Amino acid sequence: MVRGKTEIKRIENATSRQVTFSKRRNGLLKKAFELSVLCDAEVGLIIFSPRSKLYEFSSSRYIYTCLSYPLFVLRSTCAKNIDFSIRG
């Protein structure tokens, strides 16, 4: 059975939006952990909730991951929301 494609737009109901945020946050943290273990990748993830609560994951010491980021940002490409919304 194939699941229907979910339209990506803001959820208007505040309760539903919070529940979706919590579920997706947990899924994203799990995927970050899996990526770091399976591929031996250094992964750093920062999430701020709509209520400004911080959630973070790092496969190594977070400060080292953050400090190494500026060394790579100028010579790599970054994807933004607009890059993904154009794709069909």
C-alpha positions as a printed NumPy array, in Angstrom:
array([[ 0.   ,  0.   ,  0.   ],
       [ 1.441,  3.351, -1.043],
       [ 1.14 ,  6.36 ,  1.211],
       [-0.129,  9.557, -0.438],
       [ 2.231, 12.459, -0.962],
       [ 2.047, 15.011,  1.867],
       [ 1.698, 18.626,  0.823],
       [ 4.382, 20.693,  2.518],
       [ 2.757, 23.79 ,  3.978],
       [ 2.372, 25.348,  7.411],
       [-0.006, 23.484,  9.729],
       [-2.576, 26.007, 10.924],
       [-3.791, 24.137, 14.026],
       [-1.311, 24.89 , 16.84 ],
       [-1.786, 21.552, 18.618],
       [-1.34 , 19.539, 15.435],
       [ 1.681, 21.647, 14.527],
       [ 3.324, 20.936, 17.916],
       [ 2.622, 17.196, 17.677],
       [ 4.04 , 17.09 , 14.15 ],
       [ 7.1  , 19.054, 15.253],
       [ 7.782, 16.621, 18.1  ],
       [ 7.407, 13.542, 15.9  ],
       [ 9.517, 14.94 , 13.077],
       [12.155, 16.243, 15.492],
       [12.55 , 12.792, 17.012],
       [12.727, 11.223, 13.554],
       [15.334, 13.726, 12.412],
       [17.478, 13.16 , 15.514],
       [17.266,  9.402, 14.957],
       [18.291,  9.782, 11.295],
       [21.239, 11.985, 12.277],
       [22.4  ,  9.329, 14.741],
       [21.977,  6.547, 12.172],
       [23.929,  8.496,  9.549],
       [26.796,  9.059, 11.963],
       [26.975,  5.378, 12.939],
       [26.412,  3.761,  9.54 ],
       [28.685,  6.059,  7.55 ],
       [31.164,  7.084, 10.243],
       [30.215, 10.686,  9.454],
       [30.622, 13.648, 11.755],
       [27.09 , 14.961, 12.162],
       [25.937, 18.077, 13.976],
       [22.28 , 19.07 , 14.16 ],
       [20.656, 22.097, 15.798],
       [16.883, 22.478, 16.069],
       [15.051, 25.421, 17.62 ],
       [11.4  , 24.777, 18.392],
       [ 8.717, 27.398, 17.699],
       [ 8.889, 28.104, 21.445],
       [12.662, 28.72 , 21.195],
       [13.674, 25.506, 22.917],
       [17.004, 24.097, 21.744],
       [17.504, 20.481, 20.656],
       [20.887, 19.312, 19.445],
       [22.756, 16.217, 18.345],
       [26.43 , 15.753, 17.659],
       [28.299, 12.58 , 16.83 ],
       [31.434, 14.047, 18.415],
       [32.111, 16.961, 20.743],
       [29.685, 19.6  , 19.534],
       [32.115, 22.474, 19.922],
       [34.58 , 20.815, 17.529],
       [31.868, 20.289, 14.943],
       [30.799, 23.927, 15.223],
       [34.353, 25.228, 15.031],
       [35.124, 23.183, 11.917],
       [32.025, 24.468, 10.08 ],
       [33.447, 27.897,  9.061],
       [36.444, 26.172,  7.484],
       [34.194, 24.416,  4.979],
       [31.284, 26.806,  4.458],
       [33.072, 29.098,  2.011],
       [34.089, 26.316, -0.339],
       [30.942, 24.213, -0.308],
       [27.356, 24.666, -1.385],
       [24.507, 25.104,  1.053],
       [20.929, 24.111,  0.319],
       [18.16 , 26.454,  1.424],
       [14.392, 25.99 ,  1.679],
       [13.87 , 27.645, -1.702],
       [16.119, 25.042, -3.346],
       [13.804, 22.245, -2.243],
       [10.492, 23.99 , -2.905],
       [11.286, 24.385, -6.611],
       [11.72 , 20.654, -7.139],
       [ 8.603, 18.704, -7.961]])
